[in-house]
Amino acid sequence: MNTINQEKDLAALPPQNGRSSRLYRLWNTFGPVLGLAAIYLLFVLIGPSSFAGVRNLETIARQTAIVGTAALGMTLIIISGGIDLSVGSVVAFSTVVIALLLQRYHVSPLPAALAGIAGGGLCGLLNGLLITRLKVVPFIVTLGMMLLVRGLAKGLAGEQKIDAPITWLNELMAALPQGRRWLLVPWGVWILIGMAVVMVLVLRYTLLGRYTYAIGSSEQTARLCGVAVQRVKIYLYTLSGCLVGLAGLMQYSRLTVGDPTVAVGLELDVIAAVVIGGGSLSGGEGSVLGSMIGALIMTVIRSGCSQMGLPNWVQEIITGAIIVIAVTLDLLRRRKYTA
């Protein structure tokens, strides 16, 4: 246990002490916050007056719920040194499963929602099994799963949207009516906040969290310390899949239909959110709070661009540039504080 705790410490900080370590932690903690504040103020200054309005802030919160929930799972994967490119496809698959059960099989809303989440977990389990059993790198496995799951979703839906009956699931991400302003934000946002708290506790106070940091820091060392690396990876990908399935439920609530073509490229926003929030694609670093701030940054940029009337191709260029800049800053940061 002491060895695993040491591994977590090594994963969280560079192998230095003193002033460099403190600067490194301050950068990881406050860098994303300052970035979010700067981007928000920029759009307040150059964007329309409606950008800072209460209604738009509520919209930003609702949009962040989907990216943020998926980012919770991606945080686990990236900390452990992995990657998951199938996120967008799994979200679409979950919306199809929920709508199909509601429309064709007349399943009650709660079991349908749980089935959608379980469908995401099943995709994550398959990712984990292929990665650990076949010894294939996560990039290749999840790239294949991205196409496989998207095709499966299209096949189940007959390559069209599935209109499902209106249920209370549609209210999870709906704009708050006048009589429910006391909630401040829709239920889906509160679900994200609750899950974020749970994931913080998992990473800080459970063996799974310690093993996650240890594997990302040095998989070989973790294995020598007695960590069942393959089993932990399967747990992580399965848990991440469930969280992506939950994001799919929120996506369904927002669209009110099952759409096999939705969430194309969502994995890029999710990965960018984790990396902007301090996660390292090399593994061993990342935090729930940082990922949530990163998700907010991505949503604020998209909202600001939309309100300024910028076309989608400009938004895609900006998203790609953000990913490149975030990864570059991560590399420069690691070189500076570990040199």
C-alpha positions in Angstrom: 0.0 0.0 0.0 2.8 2.4 0.8 4.4 1.7 -2.5 1.2 2.5 -4.3 0.8 5.7 -2.5 4.4 6.6 -3.6 3.4 5.8 -7.1 0.4 8.2 -6.9 2.7 10.9 -5.6 5.1 10.4 -8.4 2.2 10.5 -10.9 0.8 13.7 -9.5 4.1 15.7 -9.4 7.4 15.8 -11.2 10.3 14.2 -9.5 11.5 17.4 -7.9 10.9 19.2 -4.7 10.9 22.8 -3.5 10.0 25.8 -5.7 9.7 23.9 -9.0 7.2 21.4 -7.5 5.1 24.2 -6.0 5.1 26.1 -9.3 4.1 22.9 -11.1 1.1 22.3 -8.8 0.1 26.0 -9.0 0.2 25.8 -12.8 -1.9 22.6 -12.8 -4.5 24.1 -10.4 -4.9 27.7 -11.5 -3.8 27.6 -15.2 -7.1 26.2 -16.5 -9.1 28.5 -14.2 -7.3 31.5 -15.6 -7.7 30.2 -19.1 -11.5 29.9 -18.6 -11.8 33.4 -17.1 -9.8 34.9 -20.0 -11.8 33.1 -22.7 -15.1 34.1 -21.1 -14.1 37.7 -20.7 -12.9 37.8 -24.3 -16.3 36.7 -25.6 -18.1 39.1 -23.2 -16.1 41.9 -24.8 -16.2 41.0 -28.5 -19.5 38.9 -28.6 -23.1 40.0 -28.5 -24.6 41.2 -25.2 -26.7 38.0 -25.0 -23.6 36.0 -24.4 -23.4 37.0 -20.7 -27.1 36.7 -20.2 -28.6 34.2 -17.7 -30.3 32.2 -20.4 -27.1 31.7 -22.3 -25.2 30.7 -19.0 -27.9 28.1 -18.5 -27.4 26.9 -22.0 -23.6 26.6 -21.5 -24.3 24.6 -18.3 -26.6 22.2 -20.2 -24.1 21.8 -23.0 -21.2 21.2 -20.6 -23.1 18.4 -18.9 -22.7 16.1 -21.9 -19.0 16.9 -22.5 -18.2 17.0 -18.8 -19.9 13.6 -18.0 -18.0 11.9 -20.8 -14.8 13.7 -19.7 -15.1 12.1 -16.2 -14.6 8.7 -17.8 -11.9 10.0 -20.1 -10.0 11.4 -17.1 -9.7 7.9 -15.7 -8.5 6.6 -19.0 -5.9 9.3 -19.7 -4.5 9.2 -16.1 -3.9 5.5 -16.6 -2.0 6.2 -19.8 -4.8 5.2 -22.2 -7.1 6.9 -24.7 -10.6 6.3 -26.0 -11.7 7.4 -29.4 -15.0 5.7 -29.3 -16.8 8.2 -27.1 -18.9 9.9 -29.7 -20.1 6.6 -31.2 -21.0 5.2 -27.8 -23.0 8.4 -27.0 -24.9 7.9 -30.2 -25.4 4.2 -29.5 -26.8 5.0 -26.1 -29.4 7.4 -27.5 -30.5 4.7 -30.0 -30.8 2.1 -27.3 -32.9 4.3 -25.1 -35.2 5.5 -27.9 -35.6 2.0 -29.3 -36.7 0.6 -25.9 -39.1 3.4 -25.3 -40.7 3.3 -28.8 -40.6 -0.3 -30.0 -40.7 -2.2 -26.8 -42.6 0.2 -24.6 -40.1 -0.1 -21.7 -40.5 2.3 -18.8 -38.2 5.3 -18.8 -36.0 4.3 -15.9 -35.1 0.8 -17.2 -34.6 2.3 -20.7 -32.2 4.9 -19.2 -30.3 2.2 -17.3 -30.1 0.1 -20.4 -28.5 3.0 -22.3 -25.9 3.4 -19.6 -25.3 -0.3 -19.5 -24.8 -0.3 -23.3 -22.1 2.3 -22.8 -20.5 0.1 -20.1 -20.6 -2.9 -22.4 -18.7 -1.0 -25.0 -16.2 0.1 -22.4 -15.8 -3.5 -21.2 -15.2 -4.7 -24.8 -12.5 -2.0 -25.2 -10.8 -3.1 -22.0 -10.9 -6.8 -22.9 -9.4 -6.2 -26.4 -6.7 -3.9 -25.0 -5.6 -6.2 -22.2 -6.2 -9.7 -23.7 -5.0 -9.0 -27.3 -2.2 -6.6 -26.1 -3.4 -4.0 -28.7 -2.7 -0.4 -28.1 -5.7 1.6 -26.9 -5.6 4.0 -29.9 -6.1 1.2 -32.4 -8.7 -0.7 -30.4 -10.9 2.4 -29.7 -10.5 3.6 -33.3 -11.9 0.4 -34.5 -14.7 0.5 -31.8 -15.5 4.0 -32.9 -16.5 2.7 -36.4 -18.0 -0.6 -35.1 -20.3 1.0 -32.5 -21.4 3.8 -34.9 -22.3 1.2 -37.5 -24.2 -0.8 -34.9 -26.1 2.2 -33.9 -27.1 3.0 -37.5 -28.1 -0.6 -38.0 -30.3 -0.7 -34.9 -31.9 2.6 -35.9 -32.4 1.6 -39.5 -30.2 4.6 -40.5 -32.7 7.1 -39.3 -33.7 9.0 -36.2 -36.0 7.2 -33.7 -38.8 9.3 -32.3 -39.7 8.1 -28.8 -42.6 9.1 -26.6 -42.3 12.0 -24.3 -41.3 11.0 -20.7 -39.6 12.5 -17.7 -36.2 11.7 -19.3 -36.8 14.6 -21.7 -36.8 17.0 -18.7 -33.2 16.1 -17.6 -31.6 18.6 -20.0 -34.6 20.8 -20.8 -34.5 24.5 -20.1 -36.0 25.3 -16.7 -39.6 26.4 -16.8 -40.6 29.5 -14.8 -41.8 27.4 -11.8 -38.5 25.6 -11.4 -36.0 28.5 -11.4 -35.0 27.5 -7.8 -33.1 24.6 -9.4 -30.7 27.1 -11.0 -29.7 24.6 -13.6 -31.4 21.5 -15.1 -31.2 18.1 -13.4 -28.6 16.9 -15.9 -26.1 19.4 -14.6 -26.8 18.4 -11.0 -26.2 14.8 -12.1 -22.8 15.9 -13.5 -21.9 17.7 -10.3 -22.8 14.6 -8.2 -20.9 12.2 -10.4 -17.9 14.6 -10.4 -17.9 14.5 -6.5 -18.1 10.7 -6.6 -15.1 10.5 -9.0 -13.0 12.8 -6.9 -13.6 10.5 -3.9 -12.7 7.5 -6.1 -9.5 8.9 -7.3 -8.4 10.2 -3.9 -9.6 7.6 -1.4 -9.9 4.3 -3.1 -7.5 1.6 -4.3 -8.8 1.9 -7.8 -7.8 5.6 -7.8 -4.3 4.9 -6.5 -3.8 2.1 -8.9 -5.0 4.4 -11.8 -2.3 6.9 -11.0 0.3 4.2 -10.4 -0.3 2.5 -13.8 -0.2 5.8 -15.6 3.0 6.8 -13.9 4.8 3.5 -14.6 2.9 0.4 -15.6 5.9 -1.8 -15.2 6.5 -0.6 -11.6 2.9 -0.9 -10.7 2.9 -4.5 -11.9 6.1 -5.3 -9.9 4.3 -3.8 -6.9 1.5 -6.4 -7.2 -1.1 -4.3 -9.0 -3.3 -6.4 -11.3 -2.8 -4.0 -14.2 -5.0 -5.8 -16.7 -7.9 -6.2 -14.3 -7.7 -2.5 -13.3 -7.7 -1.4 -16.9 -10.8 -3.4 -17.6 -12.5 -1.8 -14.6 -11.4 1.7 -15.8 -12.7 1.2 -19.4 -15.9 -0.3 -18.2 -16.5 2.5 -15.7 -15.6 5.1 -18.3 -18.1 3.4 -20.7 -20.9 3.7 -18.1 -20.1 7.4 -17.8 -20.2 7.9 -21.5 -23.5 6.0 -21.5 -24.8 8.5 -19.0 -23.6 11.3 -21.3 -25.6 9.5 -24.0 -28.7 9.7 -21.8 -28.2 13.4 -21.5 -27.7 13.7 -25.2 -31.0 11.8 -25.7 -32.7 14.1 -23.2 -31.5 17.2 -25.1 -32.5 15.9 -28.6 -35.6 13.9 -27.4 -34.8 11.4 -30.2 -32.4 8.5 -30.7 -29.9 9.7 -33.4 -27.2 7.3 -34.7 -25.4 10.2 -36.4 -25.1 12.5 -33.4 -21.9 13.3 -31.4 -19.5 12.9 -34.3 -16.2 14.3 -33.1 -17.3 14.6 -29.5 -14.3 12.5 -28.5 -12.1 15.4 -29.6 -13.9 17.8 -27.3 -13.7 15.3 -24.4 -10.0 14.6 -24.9 -9.3 18.4 -25.2 -11.2 19.0 -22.0 -9.1 16.6 -20.0 -5.8 17.8 -21.5 -6.7 21.5 -21.0 -7.5 20.7 -17.4 -4.0 19.4 -16.7 -4.3 15.7 -17.8 -1.2 14.4 -19.6 -1.5 12.1 -22.6 1.7 10.4 -21.3 -0.4 9.2 -18.3 -0.1 9.7 -14.5 -1.6 13.2 -14.4 -5.1 14.6 -14.4 -7.9 15.7 -12.1 -11.7 15.8 -12.1 -11.8 19.5 -11.3 -9.4 20.2 -14.2 -11.4 18.2 -16.6 -14.6 20.0 -15.6 -12.9 23.3 -16.2 -11.6 22.1 -19.5 -15.1 21.0 -20.5 -16.4 24.5 -19.6 -13.7 26.1 -21.7 -14.7 24.0 -24.7 -18.4 24.8 -24.3 -17.7 28.5 -23.8 -15.7 28.6 -27.0 -18.4 26.8 -29.0 -21.1 29.0 -27.5 -19.2 32.2 -28.2 -18.4 31.2 -31.7 -22.1 30.3 -32.4 -23.4 33.6 -31.0 -20.9 35.5 -33.1 -22.3 33.7 -36.1 -19.0 31.9 -37.0 -19.6 28.8 -39.3 -19.0 25.3 -38.1 -15.7 24.9 -40.0 -14.2 27.8 -38.1 -15.3 26.2 -34.8 -13.6 22.9 -35.9 -10.4 24.8 -36.7 -10.4 26.4 -33.3 -11.1 23.1 -31.6 -8.2 21.5 -33.5 -5.9 24.4 -32.6 -6.8 24.2 -28.9 -5.9 20.5 -28.8 -2.5 21.1 -30.5 -1.8 24.0 -28.2 -2.9 22.1 -25.0 -0.7 19.1 -25.9 2.3 21.4 -26.7 1.9 23.3 -23.4 1.7 20.0 -21.6 5.0 18.9 -23.1 6.7 22.2 -22.4 5.4 22.2 -18.9 6.8 18.7 -18.2 10.1 19.6 -19.7 10.5 22.8 -17.7 9.6 21.3 -14.3 11.3 17.9 -14.7 14.5 19.2 -16.2 
